[in-house]
C-alpha cells in the first residue's frame, strides 16, 4: 500500500494557521451607500452553487471509472474544496486579482490572508458587492478548475502527487490566466478578449493541462490491451450531471456579478446550450449506429455547459442553440478521433473541456453582440472581424500556455514525487492502494 510520510504538508498548514493568529484585523468598510443587497444575496447564492459543482464533478467522474477506482477518482476532485480554499485565502486571490505586475500576475501581498478585504473598496468590476464576496465567488472557480484535470489521469496517478500538482497548477496556470483574462490590467483583458465565465481560465486551461498529464503518465495496462472498462455507476454520472447543470447557473449567471438582466440572459443561454448539446450528442450517436445512452446525454450536456461558458453573457438565446449543437458535434468527433490514438485521456477531459472551451471561445468571437452586453463587442457574424481575430489569438495563446505549463508542472511533480502507481497498485485499484477504502 502507498503511504505518505512527508511532514511538509502538515507543517505548511500549521504555519498558515499560526500566521493567521497574528494577521491584523481591519475595520469594516462602510458600504451602506454603495452595496446593493439584492446583488449580495444573488452572489452569495451563486458562490454556493459553484461550490456544489465540485462534488457534482466527483460523482460525474466517479461514476465513469472502473469499480476499483471510484473513491480515489472522487476524492481527487473533492479534495480541491479544502486544498484550494486555503491556498486562495492565503495568497491565491492576490495572485489572480491583486495589483497587476505588468499585466502578467497580481501582487499577492495586497490580499495576503484576505487581510483588509472587509475594509477595502469594492472590486472595480463588481461595485455593488463587498470585495470579500467577490473573492469568495472567484474561489469556487479556482477550486473546480484543477479538479477537472483528474479525469485525464484517473486510475493510475498517486493521490499525493496529484495534490502537489493541484497546488502548482493553481499558482502557475490558473492564477496567471485569471489575471490575464479578468483583471482590468491583464494582458488578455486589455487585448479585448472576452471570456464571460471561464472558457479560457477554467476549461481550456484544465483541458490542455489534462492532455499533457495523460501523455506524460502514459497508458494504463487495460488501455494498452484494448480492454473496455464499464462505468462503475451510471446513476452517479446522472447525479453528477444534475449537480453540475444546477451549479452552472451560479457559474455563468453569477458571472454577471449582480442580480440584473444580464444574469437572466446568461441563465437562459446556459440552459439552452446544455439542453441542445445533450440532445445533439445522442442524436449524432444514433446517426452513427449507436444506441442513445444516459452516458451520452450527460457528456453532451456538460460539453454544452462548457461551450456556453465564455459566451453566456455576450450572445443571445437563439445563438446559444447553435453553440450547443456545434460544440457537441466537435467534442463527439474529438472523442472518436482520440480513441484511434495511443493517448490515454481516461475520461476524455481534453475532447470535452479543452475542445468545448475552444469552440466556445471561437463562437463568442462569432456571435457576441453589444445589444446583449454593451461592455462586450460585436462578433464576426455582426461585422466584428477585428474582434474575432483577437478572440482567436487569445484562445491560441491560452492553449499554448496551458499545454506547455501543464507538461512542465507534471514533469516537476514526477521528479519530486513519482506520479505513476506501480503495476501491482494499478491492478489492485487505487481505492485500496491509495486510501484503504473500497466501494
C-alpha positions as CSV (number, residue, x, y, z in Angstrom):
1,X,0.0,0.0,0.0
2,X,1.2,3.5,-0.8
3,X,1.7,5.7,2.3
4,X,2.6,9.4,2.5
5,X,5.2,10.0,5.2
6,X,6.3,13.5,4.3
7,X,5.6,16.0,7.2
8,X,5.8,19.0,4.8
9,X,2.0,19.4,4.1
10,X,1.1,19.3,7.7
11,X,3.9,21.8,8.7
12,X,2.8,24.2,6.0
13,X,-0.8,24.1,7.0
14,X,0.2,24.6,10.7
15,X,2.4,27.6,9.6
16,X,-0.5,29.2,7.8
17,X,-2.7,28.6,10.9
18,X,-0.1,30.3,13.2
19,X,0.4,33.2,10.8
20,X,-3.4,33.7,10.8
21,X,-3.3,34.4,14.5
22,X,-1.0,37.4,14.0
23,X,-2.6,38.8,10.9
24,X,-4.0,42.2,11.9
25,X,-7.8,42.9,11.5
26,X,-9.2,45.9,9.6
27,X,-12.3,47.8,10.4
28,X,-15.2,47.0,8.1
29,X,-15.7,49.3,5.1
30,X,-18.9,51.2,5.4
31,X,-20.7,50.2,2.2
32,X,-24.2,51.2,3.2
33,X,-24.3,53.8,0.3
34,X,-22.6,51.5,-2.2
35,X,-23.7,47.9,-1.8
36,X,-26.9,46.5,-3.4
37,X,-28.3,43.9,-1.1
38,X,-30.2,42.1,-3.9
39,X,-26.8,41.7,-5.6
40,X,-25.2,40.5,-2.4
41,X,-27.9,37.9,-2.0
42,X,-27.6,36.6,-5.6
43,X,-23.8,36.4,-5.4
44,X,-23.9,34.5,-2.1
45,X,-26.3,32.0,-3.7
46,X,-24.1,31.9,-6.9
47,X,-20.9,31.2,-4.9
48,X,-22.7,28.3,-3.1
49,X,-24.0,27.0,-6.4
50,X,-20.5,27.0,-8.0
51,X,-19.1,25.2,-4.9
52,X,-21.7,22.5,-5.4
53,X,-20.3,21.8,-8.9
54,X,-17.1,20.2,-7.4
55,X,-18.9,17.4,-5.6
56,X,-21.1,17.1,-8.7
57,X,-17.9,16.7,-10.7
58,X,-16.8,14.0,-8.3
59,X,-19.9,12.0,-8.9
60,X,-19.7,12.6,-12.7
61,X,-16.1,11.3,-12.9
62,X,-16.5,8.6,-10.2
63,X,-19.4,7.0,-12.0
64,X,-17.4,6.6,-15.2
65,X,-14.3,4.9,-13.9
66,X,-13.9,1.2,-13.0
67,X,-15.3,-0.1,-9.7
68,X,-11.9,-0.3,-8.0
69,X,-11.1,3.4,-8.7
70,X,-14.4,5.2,-7.8
71,X,-13.4,6.6,-4.4
72,X,-9.9,7.6,-5.5
73,X,-11.2,9.5,-8.5
74,X,-14.0,11.2,-6.5
75,X,-11.6,12.2,-3.7
76,X,-9.0,13.6,-6.2
77,X,-11.7,16.1,-7.3
78,X,-13.3,16.7,-3.9
79,X,-10.1,17.4,-2.1
80,X,-9.8,20.6,-4.0
81,X,-12.6,22.1,-1.9
82,X,-10.2,22.0,1.0
83,X,-6.8,22.5,-0.6
84,X,-7.6,25.3,-3.0
85,X,-9.8,27.1,-0.4
86,X,-6.9,27.5,1.9
87,X,-4.4,28.5,-0.9
88,X,-6.9,31.1,-2.2
89,X,-7.2,32.7,1.2
90,X,-3.5,32.8,1.9
91,X,-2.2,34.1,-1.4
92,X,-4.3,32.8,-4.4
93,X,-6.7,35.7,-4.6
94,X,-3.8,38.2,-4.5
95,X,-2.0,36.4,-7.4
96,X,-5.2,36.4,-9.5
97,X,-6.7,39.8,-8.6
98,X,-4.1,41.8,-6.7
99,X,-2.4,44.9,-8.1
100,X,-1.1,44.0,-11.6
101,X,2.5,43.4,-12.2
102,X,3.0,44.2,-15.9
103,X,-0.4,42.6,-16.7
104,X,1.0,39.1,-16.0
105,X,0.2,38.4,-12.4
106,X,-1.2,40.0,-9.3
107,X,0.8,41.1,-6.2
108,X,-0.1,38.5,-3.5
109,X,0.9,40.8,-0.6
110,X,-2.0,43.1,-1.2
111,X,-4.6,40.5,-0.2
112,X,-2.4,38.1,1.8
113,X,-4.7,36.0,4.1
114,X,-7.5,38.1,2.6
115,X,-6.5,40.7,5.2
116,X,-8.1,44.1,4.8
117,X,-10.8,42.9,2.5
118,X,-13.5,43.9,4.9
119,X,-12.0,47.4,4.9
120,X,-11.4,47.6,1.2
121,X,-13.3,49.3,-1.6
122,X,-15.4,47.1,-3.9
123,X,-13.8,45.4,-6.9
124,X,-13.9,47.7,-9.8
125,X,-16.0,45.4,-12.0
126,X,-18.3,44.4,-9.1
127,X,-19.0,47.8,-7.4
128,X,-22.3,46.7,-5.7
129,X,-21.0,43.8,-3.6
130,X,-18.2,43.6,-1.0
131,X,-14.8,42.6,-2.4
132,X,-14.7,39.8,0.1
133,X,-17.8,38.3,-1.6
134,X,-16.2,38.7,-5.0
135,X,-13.1,36.9,-3.6
136,X,-15.3,34.0,-2.3
137,X,-17.2,33.7,-5.6
138,X,-13.9,33.5,-7.5
139,X,-12.6,31.0,-5.0
140,X,-15.1,28.5,-6.2
141,X,-13.9,28.8,-9.8
142,X,-10.3,28.2,-8.6
143,X,-11.5,25.1,-6.7
144,X,-13.1,23.3,-9.6
145,X,-10.5,24.0,-12.3
146,X,-7.7,21.7,-11.1
147,X,-10.4,19.1,-10.2
148,X,-11.3,18.9,-13.8
149,X,-7.9,17.6,-14.8
150,X,-8.5,14.5,-12.6
151,X,-10.5,12.8,-15.3
152,X,-7.5,12.5,-17.7
153,X,-5.1,10.9,-15.2
154,X,-7.6,8.7,-13.3
155,X,-6.8,5.1,-12.4
156,X,-3.0,5.5,-12.4
157,X,-1.8,8.6,-10.5
158,X,-0.8,8.7,-6.9
159,X,-3.1,10.8,-4.7
160,X,-0.2,12.7,-3.1
161,X,1.3,13.5,-6.4
162,X,-2.0,14.9,-7.7
163,X,-2.4,17.1,-4.6
164,X,1.0,18.6,-5.4
165,X,0.0,19.1,-9.0
166,X,-3.1,20.9,-7.9
167,X,-1.1,23.4,-5.8
168,X,1.3,24.1,-8.7
169,X,-1.5,24.3,-11.3
170,X,-3.3,26.9,-9.1
171,X,-0.2,29.0,-8.7
172,X,1.4,28.8,-12.2
173,X,-1.5,28.2,-14.6
174,X,-4.8,29.2,-13.0
175,X,-3.8,32.4,-11.2
176,X,-1.9,33.9,-14.3
177,X,-4.8,33.1,-16.6
178,X,-7.4,34.6,-14.3
179,X,-5.3,37.7,-14.0
180,X,-4.7,38.0,-17.8
181,X,-8.4,37.5,-18.6
182,X,-10.4,39.1,-15.8
183,X,-8.2,41.7,-14.2
184,X,-8.7,45.2,-15.9
185,X,-4.9,45.4,-16.3
186,X,-4.5,41.8,-17.6
187,X,-2.9,41.3,-21.0
188,X,-5.8,39.4,-22.5
189,X,-8.4,41.8,-20.9
190,X,-6.6,44.8,-22.4
191,X,-6.3,43.0,-25.8
192,X,-10.1,42.9,-25.9
193,X,-10.5,39.1,-25.4
194,X,-14.0,38.2,-24.0
195,X,-14.4,35.3,-21.6
196,X,-17.6,35.8,-19.6
197,X,-17.2,32.9,-17.1
198,X,-14.1,30.8,-17.8
199,X,-13.8,29.3,-21.3
200,X,-10.1,30.1,-21.1
201,X,-9.4,30.4,-17.4
202,X,-11.2,27.2,-16.4
203,X,-11.9,24.8,-19.3
204,X,-9.1,25.4,-21.9
205,X,-6.5,25.5,-19.1
206,X,-7.8,22.3,-17.5
207,X,-8.3,20.5,-20.8
208,X,-4.9,21.3,-22.2
209,X,-3.1,20.5,-18.9
210,X,-5.1,17.3,-18.8
211,X,-3.8,16.3,-22.2
212,X,-0.2,17.0,-21.0
213,X,-0.8,14.8,-18.0
214,X,-2.3,12.0,-19.9
215,X,0.6,11.9,-22.3
216,X,3.3,12.0,-19.6
217,X,1.6,9.4,-17.4
218,X,1.5,7.1,-20.4
219,X,-1.2,4.4,-20.9
220,X,-3.0,2.2,-18.4
221,X,-2.4,-1.6,-18.8
222,X,-6.1,-2.0,-19.8
223,X,-5.8,0.7,-22.4
224,X,-2.8,-1.0,-24.0
225,X,-4.7,-4.3,-24.0
226,X,-7.7,-2.5,-25.5
227,X,-9.9,-3.8,-22.7
228,X,-13.2,-2.0,-22.2
229,X,-13.9,-0.5,-18.8
230,X,-17.5,-0.5,-17.9
231,X,-18.7,2.6,-15.9
232,X,-19.0,1.7,-12.3
233,X,-22.1,3.6,-11.5
234,X,-24.1,5.3,-14.4
235,X,-26.6,6.7,-11.8
236,X,-23.6,8.6,-10.3
237,X,-23.0,10.1,-13.7
238,X,-26.6,11.2,-13.9
239,X,-26.5,12.7,-10.4
240,X,-23.2,14.4,-11.1
241,X,-24.6,15.9,-14.3
242,X,-27.6,17.2,-12.5
243,X,-25.5,18.9,-9.8
244,X,-23.2,20.3,-12.4
245,X,-26.1,21.7,-14.5
246,X,-27.7,23.2,-11.4
247,X,-24.5,24.7,-10.1
248,X,-23.6,26.0,-13.6
249,X,-26.3,28.6,-13.3
250,X,-24.3,30.2,-10.5
251,X,-21.1,29.7,-12.6
252,X,-22.5,31.6,-15.6
253,X,-25.3,33.8,-14.4
254,X,-23.4,34.7,-11.3
255,X,-20.6,36.0,-13.5
256,X,-22.8,39.0,-14.2
257,X,-21.7,39.9,-10.7
258,X,-25.1,41.4,-10.0
259,X,-28.8,40.4,-9.9
260,X,-29.7,42.1,-13.2
261,X,-30.9,41.4,-16.7
262,X,-27.5,40.2,-17.9
263,X,-27.6,37.4,-15.2
264,X,-31.1,36.4,-16.5
265,X,-29.8,36.3,-20.1
266,X,-26.7,34.2,-19.1
267,X,-29.0,31.9,-17.1
268,X,-31.2,31.3,-20.2
269,X,-28.3,30.8,-22.7
270,X,-26.7,28.3,-20.3
271,X,-29.7,26.1,-20.0
272,X,-30.4,26.3,-23.7
273,X,-26.9,25.4,-24.9
274,X,-26.7,22.5,-22.4
275,X,-30.1,21.1,-23.4
276,X,-29.2,21.3,-27.1
277,X,-25.8,19.7,-26.7
278,X,-27.2,16.8,-24.7
279,X,-29.7,16.1,-27.4
280,X,-27.2,16.6,-30.2
281,X,-24.8,14.1,-28.7
282,X,-27.3,11.2,-28.5
283,X,-28.9,12.1,-31.9
284,X,-25.4,12.2,-33.5
285,X,-24.6,8.9,-31.9
286,X,-27.8,7.5,-33.4
287,X,-26.8,8.6,-36.9
288,X,-23.6,6.6,-36.4
289,X,-25.5,3.5,-35.4
290,X,-25.2,3.7,-31.7
291,X,-28.0,3.5,-29.1
292,X,-28.9,6.6,-27.2
293,X,-27.4,6.3,-23.8
294,X,-27.6,8.1,-20.4
295,X,-23.8,8.5,-20.5
296,X,-24.0,10.1,-23.9
297,X,-26.7,12.6,-22.9
298,X,-24.8,13.5,-19.7
299,X,-21.5,14.1,-21.5
300,X,-23.2,16.1,-24.2
301,X,-25.0,18.3,-21.7
302,X,-21.7,19.0,-19.9
303,X,-20.0,19.9,-23.2
304,X,-22.8,22.4,-23.9
305,X,-22.2,23.9,-20.5
306,X,-18.5,24.2,-21.2
307,X,-19.0,25.8,-24.6
308,X,-21.5,28.4,-23.5
309,X,-19.4,29.4,-20.5
310,X,-17.3,32.1,-22.3
311,X,-20.2,33.3,-24.4
312,X,-23.1,33.2,-21.8
313,X,-23.2,36.9,-21.2
314,X,-22.4,38.1,-24.7
315,X,-24.7,36.1,-27.0
316,X,-28.4,35.7,-27.5
317,X,-30.6,32.7,-26.7
318,X,-31.1,31.7,-30.3
319,X,-27.3,31.7,-30.9
320,X,-26.8,29.5,-27.8
321,X,-28.7,26.7,-29.6
322,X,-26.1,26.7,-32.4
323,X,-23.2,26.9,-29.9
324,X,-24.5,23.8,-28.0
325,X,-25.2,22.0,-31.3
326,X,-21.7,22.6,-32.9
327,X,-19.8,22.0,-29.6
328,X,-21.4,18.6,-29.1
329,X,-20.5,17.5,-32.6
330,X,-16.9,18.8,-32.3
331,X,-16.4,17.1,-29.0
332,X,-18.1,13.9,-30.1
333,X,-15.8,13.7,-33.1
334,X,-12.8,14.5,-30.9
335,X,-13.6,11.7,-28.6
336,X,-13.8,9.3,-31.6
337,X,-10.6,10.5,-33.1
338,X,-8.8,10.3,-29.7
339,X,-9.9,6.7,-29.5
340,X,-7.9,6.0,-32.6
341,X,-4.7,7.3,-31.0
342,X,-2.5,6.0,-28.1
343,X,-3.4,8.9,-25.9
344,X,-5.0,7.6,-22.7
345,X,-7.1,10.5,-21.5
346,X,-9.2,8.3,-19.2
347,X,-12.5,10.3,-19.2
348,X,-11.9,12.5,-22.3
349,X,-11.2,15.7,-20.5
350,X,-9.4,17.3,-23.4
351,X,-12.1,16.4,-26.0
352,X,-14.8,17.7,-23.8
353,X,-13.4,20.5,-21.8
354,X,-10.4,21.5,-24.0
355,X,-12.3,21.3,-27.3
356,X,-15.5,22.5,-25.8
357,X,-13.8,25.6,-24.3
358,X,-12.0,26.3,-27.6
359,X,-15.3,26.1,-29.6
360,X,-17.0,28.3,-27.0
361,X,-14.3,31.0,-27.3
362,X,-14.4,31.0,-31.1
363,X,-18.2,31.1,-31.1
364,X,-18.0,34.1,-28.7
365,X,-15.9,35.7,-31.4
366,X,-18.5,34.9,-33.9
367,X,-21.8,35.7,-32.1
368,X,-21.1,38.2,-29.4
369,X,-23.3,41.3,-29.7
370,X,-23.3,44.6,-27.9
371,X,-27.1,44.5,-27.8
372,X,-26.8,41.7,-25.3
373,X,-23.9,43.3,-23.4
374,X,-22.8,46.8,-24.1
375,X,-19.4,46.0,-22.3
376,X,-18.7,43.3,-24.9
377,X,-18.2,43.5,-28.6
378,X,-19.7,42.6,-31.9
379,X,-18.6,39.3,-33.3
380,X,-17.7,38.2,-36.8
381,X,-21.4,37.4,-37.7
382,X,-22.2,41.1,-37.0
383,X,-19.2,42.6,-38.7
384,X,-16.6,42.4,-35.9
385,X,-13.7,40.9,-37.9
386,X,-11.0,42.6,-35.8
387,X,-12.6,41.3,-32.5
388,X,-12.9,37.8,-33.9
389,X,-9.2,37.7,-34.8
390,X,-8.3,39.0,-31.3
391,X,-10.5,36.4,-29.7
392,X,-9.0,33.6,-31.8
393,X,-5.5,34.8,-31.0
394,X,-6.3,35.0,-27.3
395,X,-7.6,31.5,-27.4
396,X,-4.4,30.2,-29.1
397,X,-2.3,32.0,-26.5
398,X,-4.1,30.2,-23.7
399,X,-3.9,26.8,-25.4
400,X,-0.1,27.1,-25.9
401,X,0.5,28.4,-22.4
402,X,-1.7,25.8,-20.6
403,X,-0.3,22.9,-22.6
404,X,3.4,23.9,-22.2
405,X,2.9,24.7,-18.5
406,X,1.0,21.5,-18.0
407,X,3.9,19.5,-19.3
408,X,6.3,21.4,-17.2
409,X,4.3,21.1,-13.9
410,X,3.6,17.4,-14.4
411,X,7.2,16.8,-15.0
412,X,8.3,18.7,-11.9
413,X,5.8,16.7,-9.8
414,X,7.1,13.5,-11.2
415,X,10.7,14.5,-10.2
416,X,9.6,15.5,-6.7
417,X,7.2,12.6,-6.1
418,X,6.8,10.0,-8.8
419,X,3.3,10.2,-10.2
420,X,2.6,6.7,-11.6
421,X,1.5,4.0,-9.3
422,X,3.1,0.6,-9.6
423,X,1.7,-2.1,-11.9
424,X,0.5,-4.0,-8.8
425,X,-1.2,-1.0,-7.4
426,X,-2.9,-0.3,-10.7
427,X,-4.1,-3.9,-10.9
428,X,-5.5,-3.8,-7.3
429,X,-7.1,-0.4,-7.8
430,X,-6.4,3.0,-6.3
431,X,-9.3,2.9,-3.8
432,X,-7.4,0.2,-1.7
433,X,-3.8,1.1,-2.5
434,X,-4.1,4.9,-2.1
435,X,-6.9,5.2,0.6
436,X,-7.5,1.7,2.1
437,X,-11.2,2.1,1.2
438,X,-13.5,0.4,-1.2
439,X,-16.9,0.9,-2.7
